[in-house]
């Protein structure tokens, strides 16, 4: 069941829309996501080709392989993305229609401020499991 999502940053200067083929939430508890959001970066899986962003969105390159989008006016978090393929994981808080959507996966759960992450029966990956999935060479060095 595809859902068309529309939302905006806190001040309304940036609008974002996308299609979520089967909306689920994902959360990341890594140090950078915690610094950016003060807890965890919660995002929604969407069709990458459907993403439309309008307004003063800025990009910060947060690592050799990642970037983070934010509103230039109010600073609202818009996305976390990969440099390699340009994919973006949109911030779930932008979209009011996501209320009640289930959590599907958590990353870096062993670094979560609450101990073991969000409640529920979903996949919870540790730091090493996350690196093994997305950046195997990074996990070998730490």
GROMACS elastic network, one bead per residue, 0.5 to 0.9 nm:
[ bonds ]
;  ai    aj funct       b0    kb
    1    20     6  0.84763   500
    1    21     6  0.61483   500
    1    22     6  0.56725   500
    1    23     6  0.83088   500
    2    19     6  0.65732   500
    2    20     6  0.55169   500
    2    22     6  0.56026   500
    2    23     6  0.74892   500
    3    18     6  0.84668   500
    3    19     6  0.56692   500
    3    20     6  0.51949   500
    3    21     6  0.63429   500
    3    22     6  0.71991   500
    3    23     6  0.70672   500
    3    97     6  0.88575   500
    4    17     6  0.73600   500
    4    18     6  0.60174   500
    4    20     6  0.63967   500
    4    21     6  0.86036   500
    5    16     6  0.80599   500
    5    17     6  0.53707   500
    5    18     6  0.53010   500
    5    19     6  0.58894   500
    5    20     6  0.71165   500
    5    95     6  0.63855   500
    5    96     6  0.85004   500
    5    97     6  0.69122   500
    5    98     6  0.82993   500
    6    15     6  0.74473   500
    6    16     6  0.58306   500
    6    18     6  0.67792   500
    6    19     6  0.88442   500
    6    94     6  0.78767   500
    6    95     6  0.60597   500
    6    96     6  0.81781   500
    6    97     6  0.81049   500
    7    12     6  0.87013   500
    7    14     6  0.86085   500
    7    15     6  0.57908   500
    7    16     6  0.53129   500
    7    17     6  0.63218   500
    7    93     6  0.85370   500
    7    96     6  0.70224   500
    7    97     6  0.86798   500
    8    11     6  0.77711   500
    8    12     6  0.53677   500
    8    13     6  0.73715   500
    8    14     6  0.55757   500
    8    16     6  0.57516   500
    8    17     6  0.85075   500
    8    78     6  0.87046   500
    8    93     6  0.89353   500
    8    94     6  0.53957   500
    8    95     6  0.72832   500
    9    12     6  0.51721   500
    9    13     6  0.66839   500
    9    14     6  0.55747   500
    9    15     6  0.66419   500
    9    16     6  0.82173   500
    9    70     6  0.85237   500
    9    71     6  0.67800   500
    9    74     6  0.76589   500
    9    75     6  0.83037   500
    9    76     6  0.56183   500
    9    77     6  0.76133   500
    9    78     6  0.72727   500
    9    93     6  0.85815   500
    9    94     6  0.60743   500
   10    13     6  0.80434   500
   10    14     6  0.85647   500
   10    71     6  0.86640   500
   10    74     6  0.66790   500
   10    75     6  0.83180   500
   10    76     6  0.61688   500
   10    94     6  0.81090   500
   11    14     6  0.78128   500
   11    71     6  0.86860   500
   11    73     6  0.74624   500
   11    74     6  0.60245   500
   11    76     6  0.82933   500
   12    15     6  0.66757   500
   12    55     6  0.88817   500
   12    74     6  0.88297   500
   13    54     6  0.81874   500
   13    55     6  0.56987   500
   13    56     6  0.67232   500
   13    57     6  0.86833   500
   13    71     6  0.74586   500
   13    72     6  0.86160   500
   13    73     6  0.71083   500
   13    74     6  0.82583   500
   14    53     6  0.69455   500
   14    54     6  0.55416   500
   14    56     6  0.60603   500
   14    57     6  0.64931   500
   14    70     6  0.89497   500
   14    71     6  0.63792   500
   14    72     6  0.87196   500
   14    73     6  0.87431   500
   14    78     6  0.87767   500
   15    52     6  0.80562   500
   15    53     6  0.58022   500
   15    54     6  0.53140   500
   15    55     6  0.65523   500
   15    94     6  0.86694   500
   16    51     6  0.72091   500
   16    52     6  0.56314   500
   16    54     6  0.65840   500
   16    55     6  0.89560   500
   16    78     6  0.83280   500
   16    90     6  0.87196   500
   16    94     6  0.76882   500
   16    95     6  0.85905   500
   17    50     6  0.75594   500
   17    51     6  0.57521   500
   17    52     6  0.52133   500
   17    53     6  0.67168   500
   17    95     6  0.87043   500
   18    46     6  0.64130   500
   18    47     6  0.69007   500
   18    48     6  0.78554   500
   18    49     6  0.82856   500
   18    52     6  0.63640   500
   18    53     6  0.89522   500
   18    90     6  0.89115   500
   19    22     6  0.89173   500
   19    23     6  0.87406   500
   19    45     6  0.89217   500
   19    46     6  0.56150   500
   19    47     6  0.56997   500
   19    48     6  0.83762   500
   19    49     6  0.87721   500
   19    50     6  0.57823   500
   19    51     6  0.73101   500
   20    23     6  0.51269   500
   20    24     6  0.82940   500
   20    44     6  0.76660   500
   20    45     6  0.62364   500
   20    47     6  0.59389   500
   20    50     6  0.87247   500
   21    45     6  0.81058   500
   21    46     6  0.65625   500
   21    47     6  0.67775   500
   22    45     6  0.79405   500
   22    46     6  0.81522   500
   23    44     6  0.65781   500
   23    45     6  0.62972   500
   23    46     6  0.73436   500
   23    98     6  0.77655   500
   23   101     6  0.65857   500
   23   102     6  0.79803   500
   24    43     6  0.84584   500
   24    44     6  0.58507   500
   24    45     6  0.61961   500
   24    46     6  0.89539   500
   24    98     6  0.85698   500
   24   101     6  0.58163   500
   24   102     6  0.54798   500
   24   103     6  0.58555   500
   24   104     6  0.57803   500
   24   105     6  0.86069   500
   25    42     6  0.66090   500
   25    43     6  0.56317   500
   25    45     6  0.67530   500
   25    92     6  0.73029   500
   25    98     6  0.86489   500
   25   101     6  0.67541   500
   25   102     6  0.60609   500
   25   104     6  0.56156   500
   25   105     6  0.70942   500
   25   106     6  0.88053   500
   26    41     6  0.81927   500
   26    42     6  0.56014   500
   26    43     6  0.53352   500
   26    44     6  0.62562   500
   26    45     6  0.75782   500
   26    92     6  0.88095   500
   26   102     6  0.89065   500
   26   103     6  0.58740   500
   26   104     6  0.57256   500
   26   106     6  0.56310   500
   26   107     6  0.78723   500
   27    40     6  0.61576   500
   27    41     6  0.54592   500
   27    43     6  0.62706   500
   27    44     6  0.88578   500
   27   103     6  0.78479   500
   27   104     6  0.85193   500
   27   105     6  0.64824   500
   27   107     6  0.61937   500
   27   108     6  0.88073   500
   27   109     6  0.88298   500
   27   117     6  0.89116   500
   27   118     6  0.87859   500
   28    31     6  0.89990   500
   28    33     6  0.64965   500
   28    34     6  0.81868   500
   28    39     6  0.89831   500
   28    40     6  0.54663   500
   28    41     6  0.52187   500
   28    42     6  0.65654   500
   28    43     6  0.84729   500
   28   105     6  0.86339   500
   28   106     6  0.56817   500
   28   108     6  0.61259   500
   28   109     6  0.74495   500
   28   112     6  0.84708   500
   29    32     6  0.81689   500
   29    33     6  0.61264   500
   29    34     6  0.60910   500
   29    39     6  0.70747   500
   29    41     6  0.68307   500
   29   106     6  0.75507   500
   29   107     6  0.61328   500
   29   108     6  0.51425   500
   29   109     6  0.59641   500
   29   110     6  0.80693   500
   29   111     6  0.59121   500
   29   112     6  0.51697   500
   29   113     6  0.78394   500
   29   117     6  0.82278   500
   30    33     6  0.53973   500
   30    34     6  0.62262   500
   30    35     6  0.86869   500
   30    40     6  0.76479   500
   30    41     6  0.86476   500
   30   107     6  0.73550   500
   30   108     6  0.54031   500
   30   109     6  0.79994   500
   30   110     6  0.89292   500
   30   111     6  0.62993   500
   30   112     6  0.75984   500
   30   127     6  0.78022   500
   31    34     6  0.51127   500
   31    35     6  0.61578   500
   31    36     6  0.86527   500
   31    40     6  0.89840   500
   31   108     6  0.88090   500
   31   111     6  0.75746   500
   32    36     6  0.61297   500
   32    37     6  0.86350   500
   32    62     6  0.79421   500
   33    36     6  0.50368   500
   33    37     6  0.60502   500
   33    38     6  0.76327   500
   33    39     6  0.73085   500
   33    40     6  0.58283   500
   33    41     6  0.54011   500
   33    80     6  0.88071   500
   34    37     6  0.53201   500
   34    40     6  0.52549   500
   34    41     6  0.70000   500
   34   112     6  0.86792   500
   34   113     6  0.87711   500
   35    38     6  0.54041   500
   35    39     6  0.75004   500
   35    40     6  0.87071   500
   36    39     6  0.81120   500
   36    40     6  0.84204   500
   36    41     6  0.78333   500
   36    68     6  0.89558   500
   36    77     6  0.77365   500
   37    40     6  0.61787   500
   37    41     6  0.61962   500
   37    77     6  0.75537   500
   38    41     6  0.86175   500
   39   112     6  0.79931   500
   39   113     6  0.71258   500
   40   112     6  0.77382   500
   40   113     6  0.86469   500
   41    77     6  0.88637   500
   41    79     6  0.89837   500
   41    80     6  0.84776   500
   41    91     6  0.71711   500
   41    92     6  0.84961   500
   42    90     6  0.84241   500
   42    91     6  0.60047   500
   42    92     6  0.57046   500
   42    93     6  0.76021   500
   42   106     6  0.88676   500
   43    79     6  0.77573   500
   43    80     6  0.84209   500
   43    89     6  0.58645   500
   43    90     6  0.52996   500
   43    93     6  0.77943   500
   44    89     6  0.64641   500
   44    90     6  0.58362   500
   44    91     6  0.65547   500
   44    92     6  0.53622   500
   44    98     6  0.85342   500
   45    48     6  0.87013   500
   45    89     6  0.65167   500
   45    90     6  0.74524   500
   46    49     6  0.86505   500
   46    50     6  0.76430   500
   46    51     6  0.77654   500
   46    88     6  0.87135   500
   46    89     6  0.74945   500
   46    90     6  0.77452   500
   47    50     6  0.54684   500
   47    51     6  0.71054   500
   48    51     6  0.57222   500
   48    87     6  0.64186   500
   48    88     6  0.70196   500
   48    89     6  0.85869   500
   49    52     6  0.85581   500
   51    88     6  0.85004   500
   51    90     6  0.88399   500
   53    57     6  0.76728   500
   54    57     6  0.74547   500
   55    71     6  0.80793   500
   55    72     6  0.88493   500
   56    70     6  0.85890   500
   56    71     6  0.60140   500
   56    72     6  0.55234   500
   56    73     6  0.71832   500
   57    69     6  0.65351   500
   57    70     6  0.56344   500
   57    72     6  0.57341   500
   57    73     6  0.85320   500
   57    78     6  0.79795   500
   58    68     6  0.83278   500
   58    69     6  0.56165   500
   58    70     6  0.54440   500
   58    71     6  0.61241   500
   58    72     6  0.58117   500
   59    67     6  0.64701   500
   59    68     6  0.55972   500
   59    70     6  0.64655   500
   59    71     6  0.88490   500
   60    66     6  0.87505   500
   60    67     6  0.54967   500
   60    68     6  0.52121   500
   60    69     6  0.63626   500
   60    70     6  0.80053   500
   61    64     6  0.74788   500
   61    65     6  0.81147   500
   61    66     6  0.60936   500
   61    68     6  0.63952   500
   61    69     6  0.88342   500
   61    83     6  0.82935   500
   62    65     6  0.79284   500
   62    66     6  0.57092   500
   62    67     6  0.51800   500
   62    68     6  0.66041   500
   63    66     6  0.51391   500
   63    67     6  0.68835   500
   63    83     6  0.89912   500
   64    67     6  0.85589   500
   64    83     6  0.76989   500
   65    81     6  0.85980   500
   65    82     6  0.58203   500
   65    83     6  0.51036   500
   65    84     6  0.66075   500
   66    80     6  0.71970   500
   66    81     6  0.56342   500
   66    83     6  0.52845   500
   66    84     6  0.81860   500
   67    79     6  0.82443   500
   67    80     6  0.58800   500
   67    81     6  0.50869   500
   67    82     6  0.61176   500
   67    83     6  0.64886   500
   67    88     6  0.87596   500
   68    77     6  0.77055   500
   68    78     6  0.74756   500
   68    79     6  0.55955   500
   68    81     6  0.60522   500
   68    82     6  0.87460   500
   68    88     6  0.86592   500
   69    76     6  0.86204   500
   69    77     6  0.62538   500
   69    78     6  0.50607   500
   69    80     6  0.63455   500
   69    81     6  0.78076   500
   69    88     6  0.88187   500
   69    90     6  0.89674   500
   70    73     6  0.87713   500
   70    74     6  0.83406   500
   70    75     6  0.55293   500
   70    76     6  0.53823   500
   70    79     6  0.70530   500
   71    74     6  0.57248   500
   71    76     6  0.52559   500
   71    77     6  0.67886   500
   71    78     6  0.69466   500
   72    75     6  0.57325   500
   72    76     6  0.81773   500
   73    76     6  0.82743   500
   75    78     6  0.88344   500
   76    94     6  0.88898   500
   77    80     6  0.84540   500
   77    90     6  0.87192   500
   77    91     6  0.65750   500
   77    93     6  0.86172   500
   77    94     6  0.85259   500
   78    89     6  0.85125   500
   78    90     6  0.59345   500
   78    91     6  0.53065   500
   78    92     6  0.86918   500
   78    93     6  0.86888   500
   78    94     6  0.73540   500
   79    88     6  0.59538   500
   79    89     6  0.52987   500
   79    91     6  0.52640   500
   79    92     6  0.89723   500
   80    87     6  0.84467   500
   80    88     6  0.56417   500
   80    89     6  0.51977   500
   80    90     6  0.66819   500
   80    91     6  0.77027   500
   81    85     6  0.86238   500
   81    86     6  0.63686   500
   81    87     6  0.53248   500
   81    89     6  0.59186   500
   81    90     6  0.84458   500
   82    85     6  0.60515   500
   82    86     6  0.53675   500
   82    87     6  0.54937   500
   82    88     6  0.66850   500
   82    89     6  0.88228   500
   83    86     6  0.53564   500
   83    87     6  0.76777   500
   84    87     6  0.81023   500
   89    92     6  0.88411   500
   90    93     6  0.87153   500
   90    94     6  0.79595   500
   91    94     6  0.59223   500
   91    95     6  0.80371   500
   92    95     6  0.58415   500
   92    96     6  0.83533   500
   92    98     6  0.71546   500
   93    96     6  0.70824   500
   93    98     6  0.82570   500
   95    98     6  0.59301   500
   95    99     6  0.84592   500
   96    99     6  0.63513   500
   97   100     6  0.85285   500
   97   101     6  0.86795   500
   98   101     6  0.54166   500
   98   102     6  0.89350   500
   99   102     6  0.88634   500
  102   120     6  0.88615   500
  102   122     6  0.89265   500
  103   106     6  0.79732   500
  103   118     6  0.83212   500
  103   119     6  0.89879   500
  103   120     6  0.76302   500
  103   121     6  0.85831   500
  103   122     6  0.67247   500
  103   123     6  0.89547   500
  104   121     6  0.83844   500
  104   122     6  0.52727   500
  104   123     6  0.65019   500
  104   124     6  0.87493   500
  105   122     6  0.57140   500
  105   124     6  0.57802   500
  105   125     6  0.76392   500
  106   109     6  0.61412   500
  106   117     6  0.74684   500
  106   118     6  0.81414   500
  106   122     6  0.78450   500
  106   123     6  0.64470   500
  106   125     6  0.60287   500
  106   126     6  0.84824   500
  107   110     6  0.84063   500
  107   111     6  0.88771   500
  107   123     6  0.87109   500
  107   124     6  0.62757   500
  107   126     6  0.62672   500
  107   127     6  0.69535   500
  107   129     6  0.82689   500
  107   130     6  0.59947   500
  108   111     6  0.54827   500
  108   112     6  0.69378   500
  108   124     6  0.79096   500
  108   125     6  0.58980   500
  108   128     6  0.79183   500
  108   129     6  0.80557   500
  108   130     6  0.64910   500
  108   131     6  0.89945   500
  109   112     6  0.50973   500
  109   113     6  0.88358   500
  109   115     6  0.77130   500
  109   116     6  0.60859   500
  109   117     6  0.57684   500
  109   118     6  0.89711   500
  109   124     6  0.61293   500
  109   125     6  0.58897   500
  109   126     6  0.51449   500
  109   127     6  0.70533   500
  110   113     6  0.87539   500
  110   115     6  0.69715   500
  110   116     6  0.66535   500
  110   117     6  0.81008   500
  110   124     6  0.88757   500
  110   125     6  0.78525   500
  110   126     6  0.51891   500
  110   127     6  0.65424   500
  111   114     6  0.86677   500
  111   115     6  0.74349   500
  111   116     6  0.84105   500
  111   117     6  0.87681   500
  111   126     6  0.77814   500
  111   127     6  0.74642   500
  112   115     6  0.54308   500
  112   116     6  0.63888   500
  112   117     6  0.57426   500
  113   116     6  0.81555   500
  113   117     6  0.76945   500
  114   117     6  0.58180   500
  114   118     6  0.80218   500
  116   119     6  0.82708   500
  116   124     6  0.85359   500
  117   124     6  0.79441   500
  119   122     6  0.85717   500
  121   124     6  0.88646   500
  125   128     6  0.78523   500
  125   129     6  0.54388   500
  125   130     6  0.58232   500
  126   129     6  0.51090   500
  126   130     6  0.60498   500
  126   131     6  0.86247   500
  127   130     6  0.51381   500
  127   131     6  0.62583   500
  127   132     6  0.85894   500
  127   139     6  0.81006   500
  128   131     6  0.52090   500
  128   132     6  0.60828   500
  128   133     6  0.86293   500
  128   136     6  0.88458   500
  128   139     6  0.60006   500
  128   140     6  0.87692   500
  128   142     6  0.89929   500
  129   132     6  0.50302   500
  129   133     6  0.62477   500
  129   134     6  0.87929   500
  129   139     6  0.85323   500
  130   133     6  0.51612   500
  130   134     6  0.62311   500
  130   135     6  0.77614   500
  130   136     6  0.87043   500
  130   139     6  0.84238   500
  131   134     6  0.52230   500
  131   136     6  0.53537   500
  131   137     6  0.78555   500
  131   138     6  0.64049   500
  131   139     6  0.50588   500
  131   140     6  0.85753   500
  132   135     6  0.59001   500
  132   137     6  0.80576   500
  132   138     6  0.83406   500
  132   139     6  0.64227   500
  132   140     6  0.87629   500
  133   136     6  0.66900   500
  134   138     6  0.89758   500
  135   138     6  0.54698   500
  135   139     6  0.67655   500
  136   139     6  0.53716   500
  136   140     6  0.66984   500
  137   140     6  0.53738   500
  137   141     6  0.70397   500
  138   141     6  0.56452   500
  138   142     6  0.70879   500
  139   142     6  0.57566   500
